[in-house]
Amino acid sequence: MNVAIIDYGAGNIRSVLSALRSVGCHATVAQSPSNLRSARAVILPGVGAAADTMENLRSRGLADVIVDWIRADRPFLGICMGLQVLFTESEEGGGQDCLGVIPGRVRRLPRGMKVPHMGWNQVHYTRDIALFDGIPEGSDFYFVHSFVAEPTDHSVIATETEYGTRFCSAIQRGNLVATQFHPEKSGPLGLRVYANFLRDALH
């Protein structure tokens, strides 16, 4: 199974690799565009700040490759910051242009809420998508974030979660899927998310 995990120097690569091994997938780590040439599916994990993420992706020549990959509708999974950088811009750090493959803006969680939003929270479906096959409505997943994505086109929203506001916690458009929560930190149901992605990406 040729799955590439993009490493731009700030992702939680080891835990994602471990989760994939648990579902029978031995992925490769991609640090440059050449590492993606033989991949059939790409995963972009992420922790940290939007500006640092975008700087590292651009400096390694990965930003344009990711955009081209998604525009070609090839299987792609974004996780946490890997979801947020898909959008047009983030207000984090005074404003940051992102990859722009999903129209919309990333905004800070509402004032008065403890940030980061850290811990388990429920995920509610807005529609059925294959990424969540076999996972009950309202299941808990693990979150660590201070900003949330607001898609211009609400039809890309697959799940929502409540934390001071009802925010987008997963998106899907074609073969692109992304989650605000961390499947690799979410126990058996998180592993099921990875297994579902791999099933459809590599069939």
ZATI-190788 format. One line per 4 residues: their letters; for each residue x, y, z of N, C-alpha, C, O. Coordinates in pm, whole numbers, always signed. Each point is the difference from the previous one (the first is absolute). Layout:
A	X:Y:Z:X:Y:Z:X:Y:Z:X:Y:Z | ...
This chain:
MNVA	+85:-118:+0:-85:+118:+0:+89:+123:+0:+75:+22:+95 | -83:+59:-199:+88:+115:-11:-71:+126:+47:-63:+70:-78 | +75:-43:+208:-59:+118:+63:+113:+89:+49:+91:-48:+69 | -95:+175:-102:+103:+93:+41:-54:+94:+106:-107:+60:-17
IIDY	+180:-47:+128:-31:+98:+104:+94:+118:-18:+122:-16:+5 | -177:+134:-26:+83:+117:-24:+60:+49:+132:-71:+26:+97 | +204:-16:-96:+74:+48:+116:+61:+136:-36:+93:+7:-81 | -146:+100:+141:+54:+134:-26:+70:+55:+124:+22:+120:+11
GAGN	+13:-210:+82:+79:+39:+115:-79:+33:+124:+58:+34:+103 | -192:-44:-110:-79:+37:+117:-118:-93:+26:-79:+22:+91 | +68:-127:-172:-115:-90:+14:+24:-107:+105:+113:-28:+39 | -223:-31:+5:+7:-111:+97:+14:-131:-77:-88:-86:+2
IRSV	+202:+74:-71:+20:-108:-95:+2:-138:+67:-62:-94:-49 | +132:+84:+160:+20:-132:+61:-132:-64:+42:-21:-119:-22 | -68:+197:+81:-128:-56:+45:-89:-38:-117:-77:-95:+8 | +87:+171:-117:-78:-35:-120:+55:-129:-62:-78:-87:-39
LSAL	+210:+76:+29:+60:-123:-52:-42:-121:+83:-32:-106:-54 | +32:+122:+186:-38:-109:+90:-145:-40:-21:-32:-119:-3 | -56:+219:-11:-142:-30:-22:-20:-74:-131:-79:-94:-7 | +150:+136:-98:-14:-67:-129:+51:-143:+7:-59:-90:-60
RSVG	+169:+68:+131:+49:-137:+16:-103:-88:+70:-13:-119:-29 | -62:+179:+121:-102:-74:+74:-112:-50:-90:-67:-98:+32 | +47:+166:-146:-103:-44:-94:+63:-64:-123:-65:-12:-105 | +191:-30:+117:+63:-79:-105:+63:+77:-112:+26:-56:-107
CHAT	+1:+186:+128:+59:+82:-105:+137:+50:+43:+14:+65:+103 | +87:-97:-182:+135:+49:+26:+27:+117:-96:+40:-20:-114 | -63:+140:+164:+11:+120:-82:+144:+48:-8:+84:-40:+79 | -58:+125:-177:+130:+65:-14:-13:+147:+42:-109:+57:-4
VAQS	+220:+1:+45:+3:+141:+40:+55:+82:-116:+107:-31:-53 | -180:+135:+14:+38:+82:-115:+43:+138:+48:-78:+72:+63 | +204:-35:-93:+52:+131:+39:+28:+89:-120:+41:+115:+15 | -63:-168:-135:+24:+78:-121:-97:-48:-109:-55:-109:+11
PSNL	+33:+190:-115:-91:-40:-107:+35:-135:-63:-89:-76:-37 | +219:+45:+26:+40:-126:-65:-50:-121:+78:-19:-107:-57 | -1:+123:+189:-47:-111:+82:-145:-37:-29:-47:-106:+42 | -25:+193:-113:-142:-22:-24:-27:-64:-137:-114:-33:-31
RSAR	+216:+16:-48:-21:-43:-139:-70:-135:-11:-83:-20:-89 | +116:-72:+177:-58:-134:-10:-115:-22:+98:-51:-112:+11 | +9:+217:+58:-107:-15:+100:-136:-14:-67:-27:+58:-106 | -58:-136:+170:-139:-11:-45:-95:+80:+88:-112:+31:-41
AVIL	+157:+2:+162:-79:+80:+91:+95:+83:+87:+112:-42:+28 | -159:+159:+14:+82:+92:+79:-74:+38:+127:-120:+25:-1 | +195:-20:+112:-53:+47:+127:+84:+120:+45:+123:-6:+2 | -192:+114:+34:+67:+120:+52:-43:+20:+146:-105:+58:+25
PGVG	+185:-106:+70:-29:+25:+141:+52:+138:+38:+69:+65:-79 | -102:-20:+199:+53:+131:+36:-30:+43:+141:-108:-25:+54 | +206:+90:+5:-16:+70:+126:+77:+130:-14:+88:+11:-86 | -119:+88:+169:+74:+126:-5:-78:+112:-63:-123:-3:-4
AAAD	+195:+103:-48:-60:+123:-51:-10:-2:-152:+80:-63:-68 | -180:+134:+16:-24:+3:-144:+118:+61:-75:+40:-52:-104 | +15:+162:+156:+109:+68:-70:+122:-91:-12:+61:-10:-106 | -25:-57:+215:+115:-91:-4:-25:-116:-95:+88:-41:-75
TMEN	-211:-12:+80:-35:-112:-88:+15:+40:-146:+63:-71:-78 | -121:+186:+41:+6:+43:-140:+144:+32:-41:+40:-33:-111 | +37:+96:+198:+139:+30:-33:+79:-128:-28:+77:-7:-95 | -98:-93:+180:+73:-125:-18:-45:-75:-125:+83:-57:-72
LRSR	-214:+56:+45:-49:-66:-122:+56:+69:-125:+40:-67:-95 | -39:+199:+96:+50:+73:-117:+150:-19:-17:+48:-21:-112 | +27:+28:+223:+146:-9:-11:+45:-137:-48:+108:-13:-59 | -189:-89:+83:+34:-135:-44:-61:-34:-136:+14:-113:-49
GLAD	-81:+210:-12:-60:-23:-130:-124:-87:+5:-41:-55:-103 | -19:+41:+221:-113:-91:+16:-136:+67:-19:-98:-68:-30 | +91:+200:+47:-130:+67:-6:-66:-19:-136:-116:-40:-8 | +189:+69:-100:-57:-12:-135:-33:-145:-33:-98:-28:-68
VIVD	+181:-64:+117:-24:-142:-26:-131:-45:+65:-77:-75:-59 | +53:+121:+181:-125:-34:+70:-119:+56:-76:-100:-70:-20 | +109:+195:-23:-110:+62:-75:-28:-79:-128:-116:-31:-29 | +220:-2:-46:-19:-76:-125:-60:-138:+29:-86:-47:-74
WIRA	+132:-18:+181:-51:-132:+38:-151:+5:+25:-75:-84:-49 | +33:+184:+126:-142:+11:+35:-83:+39:-123:-110:-51:-19 | +162:+140:-62:-75:+41:-120:-15:-115:-98:-95:-3:-79 | +187:-92:+84:-12:-120:-83:-93:-103:+61:-20:-108:-56
DRPF	-38:+141:+171:-96:-85:+72:+61:-135:+38:-64:-105:-11 | +189:+109:+55:+66:-121:+49:-22:-12:+151:-19:+102:+66 | +20:-222:-11:-35:-20:+142:+91:+77:+95:+123:-11:-5 | -186:+91:+91:+73:+89:+91:-74:+8:+132:-122:+17:+4
LGIC	+197:-29:+106:-56:+14:+134:+80:+105:+76:+121:-14:+17 | -189:+119:+29:+62:+102:+83:-44:-17:+145:-114:-37:+27 | +205:+66:+66:-29:-17:+143:+38:+127:+75:+114:+46:-8 | -209:+11:+80:+19:+118:+86:+53:+117:-82:-74:+55:-82
MGLQ	+200:-15:+100:+56:+106:-84:-3:-39:-146:-6:+86:-88 | +11:-216:+61:-12:-50:-136:-136:+24:-61:-13:-5:-123 | -88:+31:+203:-130:+48:-48:+4:+150:-18:-41:+51:-104 | +90:+22:+204:-10:+146:-2:+76:+63:-116:-48:+97:-58
VLFT	+165:-151:+23:+78:+62:-108:-60:-23:-138:+47:+58:-97 | -148:-142:+88:-68:-20:-128:-82:+123:-40:-34:+17:-117 | +1:+68:+215:-90:+111:-25:+73:+121:-59:+122:+0:-12 | -199:+101:-24:+56:+118:-66:+96:+75:+90:+109:+38:-42
ESEE	-151:-17:+167:+83:+78:+92:-35:-35:+144:-108:-53:+29 | +202:+84:+60:-20:-16:+143:+26:+133:+68:+91:+73:-39 | -171:-40:+139:+22:+124:+74:+106:-17:+109:+33:+95:+70 | +20:-216:-56:+102:-24:+101:+124:+86:-27:+43:+16:-114
GGGQ	+14:+38:+222:+123:+77:-12:-15:+128:-81:+98:+47:-59 | -218:+9:+55:-22:+124:-73:-38:-21:-146:-20:+97:-73 | +10:-222:+32:-43:-29:-137:+105:-76:-78:+118:+34:+4 | -162:-138:-73:+92:-86:-75:-71:-58:-121:-105:-63:+15
DCLG	+160:+85:-135:-53:-66:-118:+34:-148:+7:+112:-38:+32 | -212:-45:-63:+20:-145:+7:-6:-60:-141:+21:+72:-97 | -49:-200:+85:+8:-67:-130:-112:+38:-95:+18:-2:-122 | -135:+38:+177:-108:+51:-83:-72:-103:-84:-63:+36:-100
VIPG	+69:-163:+137:-73:-101:-79:-145:-13:+45:-84:-53:-73 | +53:+100:+194:-137:+6:+49:-30:+147:+34:+64:+55:+89 | -159:+9:-157:-31:+139:+32:-53:+14:+144:-86:-76:+44 | +140:+174:+26:-45:+24:+137:+112:+54:+86:+113:+20:-46
RVRR	-146:+3:+173:+92:+66:+92:+10:-82:+129:-97:-63:+42 | +214:+66:+19:+21:-66:+129:+2:+109:+108:+78:+95:-6 | -167:-110:+105:-16:+102:+104:+26:-59:+138:-10:-121:+20 | +44:+209:+74:+22:-40:+138:-132:-43:+64:-105:+53:-34
LPRG	+111:-149:+125:-118:-40:+76:-55:+121:+76:+74:+95:+26 | -203:-96:+9:-63:+118:+61:+68:+44:+129:+53:-82:+75 | -55:+212:-50:+52:+56:+125:-76:-61:+118:-119:-27:-8 | +191:+5:+116:-62:-57:+118:+16:-151:+10:-23:-59:+105
MKVP	+62:-4:-217:+23:-143:+1:+148:-27:+29:+87:+70:-50 | -60:-171:+131:+138:-37:+28:+64:-54:-127:-55:-88:-67 | +173:+142:+34:+74:-48:-117:+140:-41:+44:+58:+63:+89 | -3:-166:-151:-65:-77:-106:-116:-85:+51:-5:-39:+117
HMGW	-87:+13:-207:-103:-102:+24:+73:-134:-2:+44:-47:-105 | -31:-13:+223:+82:-120:+13:-77:-110:+71:-50:+20:+110 | +41:-135:-174:-67:-114:+62:-105:-60:-92:-5:+30:-119 | -77:-114:+176:-99:-76:-75:-126:+82:-20:-45:+71:+90
NQVH	-12:-81:-210:-125:+69:-29:-75:-77:-108:+58:-74:-79 | -190:+96:+78:-84:-75:-93:+6:+58:-141:+17:+120:-21 | -31:-210:-74:-4:+35:-141:-138:-38:-54:-45:-113:+14 | -22:+211:-75:-136:-20:-50:-1:+10:-153:+55:+95:-56
YTRD	-118:-190:-8:-1:-6:-146:-97:+101:-59:-112:+17:+49 | +156:+51:-155:-91:+83:-79:-45:-75:-126:-98:+38:-64 | +171:-144:+31:-34:-88:-113:+82:-127:+14:+92:-6:+82 | -125:-93:-161:+73:-126:+5:+121:+6:-94:-13:+36:-117
IALF	+131:-71:+171:+117:-16:-86:+71:-128:+41:-10:-45:+114 | +83:-13:-209:+60:-131:+21:+107:+2:+109:+27:-104:+61 | +34:+220:-35:+105:+9:+102:-50:-45:+137:+78:-46:+83 | -209:+61:-60:-57:-32:+131:-86:-128:-1:-82:-20:+89
DGIP	+102:-64:-189:-73:-127:-4:+25:-78:+129:+114:-16:+43 | -222:-33:+17:+11:-83:+119:+26:+77:+129:+23:-61:+104 | -27:+192:-110:+25:+84:+118:-131:+67:+40:-57:+74:-80 | +7:-99:+201:-130:+54:+40:-4:+152:+4:+99:+65:+32
EGSD	-213:-10:-66:-26:+143:+15:+27:+42:+144:-37:-71:+94 | +100:+188:-76:+26:+51:+133:+121:-62:+69:+19:+19:+120 | +63:-92:-195:+118:-62:+60:+101:+108:+42:+4:+109:-57 | +76:-142:+157:+102:+92:+52:+133:-21:-72:+44:-112:-23
FYFV	+19:+224:-11:+134:+1:-55:+84:+104:+75:-54:+85:+71 | +186:-94:-86:+91:+84:+79:+43:+124:-80:+48:-10:-113 | -67:+127:+176:+30:+129:-63:+112:+72:+76:+11:-12:+122 | +72:+87:-197:+94:+96:+58:+12:+115:-102:+73:-12:-98
HSFV	-144:+122:+122:+5:+112:-96:-60:+126:+62:-77:-6:+96 | +116:+120:-153:-51:+130:+45:-75:+73:-110:-64:+102:+25 | +71:-153:-148:-63:+63:-115:-90:-101:-71:+21:-121:+9 | -122:+172:-79:-95:-86:-70:-21:+51:-143:+7:+120:-26
AEPT	-32:-212:-62:-20:+33:-141:-146:+33:-28:-91:-64:+52 | +71:+166:-135:-135:+40:-42:-7:-3:-152:+33:+99:-66 | -77:-212:+8:-9:-10:-146:-104:+96:-56:-107:+17:+58 | +139:+45:-171:-97:+83:-70:-116:-85:-51:-116:+40:+6
DHSV	+149:-157:-57:-99:-96:-51:-28:-103:+109:+83:-88:+25 | -197:+99:+38:-31:-90:+112:-18:-145:-43:-2:-90:+85 | -10:+66:-215:-22:-138:-45:+125:-86:+22:-10:-123:-5 | +127:+183:+28:+120:-80:+23:+6:-50:+145:+77:-90:+30
IATE	-159:+147:+59:+3:-39:+141:-60:-140:+15:-111:-27:-47 | +185:-61:+112:-46:-137:+23:-44:-23:+144:-93:-76:+26 | +162:+143:+68:-37:-12:+141:+15:+136:+68:+73:+87:-46 | -146:-73:+158:+10:+120:+82:+15:-40:+146:-39:-109:+40
TEYG	+97:+200:+38:+25:-24:+142:-31:+128:+78:+19:+110:-52 | -66:-125:+176:-35:+116:+84:+113:+31:+97:+45:-86:+76 | +1:+213:-79:+92:+49:+103:-8:+153:-4:+79:+66:-67 | -174:-12:+140:-24:+143:-4:-71:+46:-124:-63:+106:-2
TRFC	+73:-184:-100:-67:+20:-127:-9:-136:-68:+69:-94:+40 | -151:+85:-141:-6:-125:-78:+96:+15:-117:-25:+80:-90 | +134:-157:+91:+103:+22:-101:+17:-124:-87:-39:-111:+36 | +99:+134:-151:+29:-106:-96:+114:-87:+54:+110:+50:+25
SAIQ	-137:-180:-7:+105:-89:+53:+48:-104:-101:+92:-76:+30 | -154:+71:-148:+51:-83:-110:-60:+51:-129:-113:+50:-3 | +191:-62:-105:-47:+40:-132:+24:-113:-100:+83:-89:+23 | -157:+95:-133:+19:-96:-109:-41:+66:-131:-107:+61:-9
RGNL	+193:-73:-92:-32:+43:-136:+73:-92:-95:+122:+3:-8 | -197:-85:-63:+63:-99:-86:+85:-95:+82:-47:-57:+99 | +173:+39:-139:+92:-89:+72:+80:+72:+108:+92:-57:+58 | -129:+182:-31:+61:+76:+110:-87:-15:+125:-119:+28:-2
VATQ	+182:-71:+111:-65:-2:+132:+98:+60:+99:+122:-9:-17 | -175:+70:+123:+86:+57:+103:-78:+11:+130:-121:+23:-1 | +192:-39:+112:-64:+5:+131:+71:+102:+88:+123:+13:-4 | -201:+60:+85:+61:+90:+98:+53:-80:+119:+98:+40:+64
FHPE	-161:-151:-34:+48:-85:+110:+115:-88:-46:+32:-9:-119 | +31:-57:+217:+114:-87:-27:-43:-147:+6:-17:-53:+109 | -2:-14:-223:-37:-142:+4:+105:-85:+73:-36:-97:+67 | +164:+132:-82:+106:-81:+60:+2:+9:+152:+69:-78:+66
KSGP	-144:+172:-10:-11:+13:+146:-138:-39:+50:-34:+22:+116 | -47:-81:-204:-141:-22:+29:-39:-146:+17:-116:-36:-18 | +213:-49:+53:-32:-139:+32:-51:-79:-119:+31:+32:-114 | -111:-136:+141:-47:-90:-106:-80:+70:-109:+11:-36:-118
LGLR	-92:+136:+153:-79:+68:-103:+89:+84:-90:-27:+14:-119 | +135:+42:+175:+95:+71:-83:+70:-92:-98:+23:+37:-115 | +11:-156:+161:+60:-98:-91:-98:-39:-110:+40:-26:-113 | -167:+23:+146:-102:-31:-100:-4:+109:-108:-20:-30:-118
VYAN	+39:+156:+159:+6:+109:-98:+114:-25:-99:-19:+11:-121 | +138:-45:+173:+113:-29:-89:-28:-120:-90:+29:+2:-119 | -86:-106:+177:-29:-120:-79:-99:+31:-112:+14:-49:-112 | -115:+131:+143:-98:+37:-103:+65:+82:-111:-29:-21:-118
FLRD	+116:+114:+156:+69:+81:-101:+85:-89:-92:-4:+14:-122 | +79:-105:+182:+87:-87:-78:-79:-94:-90:+39:-26:-114 | -149:-24:+165:-85:-90:-78:-42:+67:-131:+6:-62:-106 | -50:+188:+115:-49:+68:-118:+112:+56:-86:-12:+7:-123
ALH	+122:+34:+188:+111:+59:-75:+76:-102:-83:+51:+33:-107 | -43:-157:+157:+88:-100:-60:-75:-114:-65:+61:-101:-36 | -192:+114:+20:-77:-110:-58:+33:-20:-148:-56:-89:-64
